[in-house]
């Protein structure tokens, strides 16, 4: 028996009140609809955890409430490892600075377990857009127009603030144009009704591969994006724009630290597997993993990174 597995199987016996939980399935509360990239991520994770732990892991899809549905569904859940919560950067890190009355207090209601995936933001244009298909060329063309509208796919999500970050780093007055979804935004972008679009790169990957849109830059900090290695980084083109949308796993407050550490180890092992990477990279999801401490630090770092951008944008909402 592998040491990591032995730790998982005996941990309930070492922590009071957890022995019965070992016999129960693990419920993954997923912030996403069935069939979405997020759903595939969490089902892939669940299958891997089930194999490693020798117990059922069941995905429970809870979409809606501005991305907060999964966290809201976990209120009152037992803190014994039988319930794990998927949340993204907007819920876990940015809610307190985007909303006056966020639906949850993430610092009190979400106990960090493990980072799951990163996805860079992407700037997409039509193949025949001005600028010759490069970021520097497009920025030059937009400078001649004194800035441009950039379509984004949500009113309160991070893509709109990514437009403000791009504006501040280039000195050009870009303005986000809000669409209710990527499904509404992308046809207008393909038709040329807006000069560019900004959202997580995965939302544009199918159109980029089909040639109906062209990703001209992505916001990964270093290296190349596994889903589209041909797309340069913003900072390769002289624009200091680094950031990502991410997914992470949390537990109900009160979950023992030792249990969270063990789950994080198992999650990281699943994400490192070649089979997992083969399923997630084509979706634009870069598997990561890590400890509860590293996820806690990531939440704090991204809150500090984006707070000045969000404040400078002048945007704040009462609730999602």
N, C-alpha and C positions, 0 to 999 in steps of 0.2 A: 504493500500500500504506500502510495506517495505521501510524503510528510504533509504537504498542503491539504490533501484530502483528509488525513487523519485529524488535522486541526479543526477542519470544518465539522467532521462528524462528532468529535468529542466536545466541541465548544459549548453546546447546550448543557452538557453535564457539568461544566465548570462555572456556568453563569446561572444563578438562581432564576427560576421562572421560565427558562428557555427549553427545558426538556420536552415538553409537549409540542412546542413549535416545530421541532425537528420532524414530526410526523405529518405536518401540514404542507400543502403546496405553497410555493412562493408566488405572490401576486405582483406582477410588474404593472403599475398604473402608467399608461402611455399617453402622453400629450400628442395625439395624432390620430387621424382616421385610418381605418383598415386600408391597406394597399399603398399608403404613403411611404416616402423614404424613411420617415421616423418610425413608422410601424415595422418596416423591414429591419431596421436597425435593432429595435427592441425584441423582435421575434428571433433574430439571429442571436442576440445576446442570451435570450431565454433558453434557446436550444442548447447553446454551449454550456450555460450554467447548469441546466438539467443533467447533461451528461457528466459534468464534473462533480456535482453534488449528489447525484443519485436520487433526485426527488423532482416532482413536477414543477415547472415554472410556467405560469399562465399569464399571457398578456391581456390586460384589461384596458381597452381603448376609451379614453375620456377626452374628446376634443371639444373646443369651445371656450367660452368665458375669457376670450382674449389670450388664450394660451395657459390660463390658470386652472383649467378644469381638473388636470391630474392632481395638482397640489390640493385643491379643494376637496377632491374625492378621498384624499388620504387623511383628512382631519379625523382624529379619534382612533386612527388605526393602531394596532398593537405595535409596540417598539421591540419586537422580538425577531426581526429578520424575515418575517413572513410577508411583509409588505414593503416594496421598494418603489420609489417615485421617480419618474422621468420628468425633468424640467430643462428648459433651455436658458440661455444667457439673459433673455428678456425678463423671464420670471425670477430667476435666482439672483441675478446681479443688478439689473437695471430698474426693476419695479419701484423701489423707493425713490428714485430720482426722475421717473417718468410720470408717475401718478401721485396726485395728492392723497387719494384713498385707494391704495392697491388692495386687491381682494385678499391678499395674504401678507404676512410679514415674513419674508423668506429667511431672515436671519434667526427667527424663532421657530418657524414651522418646518424648515427643511434642514435636516442634518446631513452635511456633505459625506458622500461615500466615495465616488470615483468619477472622474472626467471620462467621457465616452468618445466623442468625436469633435473634430474641428472642420469647419467649412468656410473657405474664404469668401469675401464679397467679390462680385464680378461686375465690371462695367461692360455693357453690351451695346453694339450699334448694328445698323444694317450693313451688309457686305459692301454696299456702294456708298457708304457714308463718307463725308469729307474727311481728309486726313490720311488717306492711303492705308487704312487698317491698322494704324499704330496709335498708341496713346498720345505720344508727343505730337503727332500730326493732327489728331483730333482736337487736342487742347489748343493747338495753334489756330485751327479753323474756328473753334468756339470763341477764342479770344477776339477774333475779328468781328464776331457777332455780339461781343460784350456778354458772354455767358450764355447759358441755355437751360431749358427745362430738362430734368432727368426724372423719368418715370420710376416710381417705387410701388411696392405691392402691399403696403399697409399704412394705416394712419398713425399708429403708435409704435411700430416696430423699428428695429435698428437700421434697416436700409435708408429710412428718411434721414437719420442722423449721419449715416455714411456719406450722404450727399453734402451735408453741411461740413463734414470733415474734409471731403475732397475740395470744396470751395475754399476752406481756410488754408489748405496746404498748397493750393495752386494760385490763390489770389483772384479767382474768377467767381463771379456771382451766380453760381449754379443754384437752381431752385427745384426742390422736389415736387413732383406732380403725383398726387396720391391716387392709387387705384385700390379697389377692395381686395384684389387677389392677383396672383401671377396670371391666372387664366384670363383675367380682364386686361391686364397690362400688355402681355406679350403680343397679341394681335395688333394693337395700336403701334407697338414698337416695330413690328415686322412691316406694317403698312407705311411707316415713316411719319406718323402723326406726332411723334415725339422723337427728338434726335438721339436719345440714349436711354438706357435703363440701368438701374442699380438694384441688385438684391443679392442673396447668397448665390454663388456661382452655380450651384447645383440646379437652380431653377432655370438656368439658361443652357445647361449642358446638351440637352437634346437638340435644341435649335442650332447651337454652335456646331455640333457634329453634322447636322443636316445641311448646314450652310445658309440657313435663312437668317441667322444672326451671327455676329462675330464678337467673341469675348476679346477685348483688347487689353485688359489688365485684371489682375486679381490681387487680393490683399494679404496673401500669405507672407510671413515675415522673412523667410529664407527658404532656399530650395525651390523645387517646382511642385506644383499641385499634381497629385497622383491621377486625378480624373482627366486632366488636360495639360500635360506637361509643356505643350507648345505655347501656352498663354503666359506672357511675362508678368512679373510682379510689378506693382506700382513703384516700389522703391528701386527696382532696376531701371525705371524710366525717370528717376529723379524726383518722385513724389513720395513724401514721407507719410504714407497711408498704410498702416499695418493693423489688422484686426480680423476677427473671425466671429461667425455665429457658432455656438457650440451646444452640444447636448451633454447632460450629466445625469448621474444617478444619486438620489438622495434617499434618506430613510426618515421615518417619523422621529420627532424629538424624543430623547430619552433612550434611544437605541444604544446599547453598550458600545464603548469605543473599540473594545477588542473584537466584537462582532462586525462592526463597520470595517475595521482593518482587514478581517478575513474575507469578507465579501469583496472588498476592493481588490484584494490579491487575485481572487478567482475571476473577477471581471476583467482585470488586466491580462490574465492568461488567455481568456477567451478572445479578447480583442487582438492579441498578438498572433493568433493562429492564422496560417496562410488562407485557410478556407474562409475565415471571417473577412479578411482583407479583400479577398477576391469578390465577395458579395457586396462590400460597402464602397470600395474605391470607385467603381463605375457610377455610383450614385453621387459622387462628389463628397463623400464622407470619409475623412481621414481618421482611422481608429487611433486612439491615444491611450487611455488608461491612467493609472496613478493612484495615489493614496488619498484618504480623507484630508490630510493636511495640505496636499498640493492642490486639491479642489478648493479648499477654503481660501488659499492664497490666490488662486485664479479668480474667484469671485471678487475678492477685494481689489485685485489689480485691474480687472476690467471695469469695475465700478469707478475707480479712480481715473482710468483712461477716458471713459466716455462721459463722465459727469461734466467736465468743462464744455464739451461739444454740445451736449444736450442743453445746458444752461445758456450757451451762446445762441442756440437756435431760437430761444424764446418760447419753446414748446413745453407745456405741461398740461396733463389731462386730469380730470377728477378721477376717472376710472376707465378701464378698457371699454 
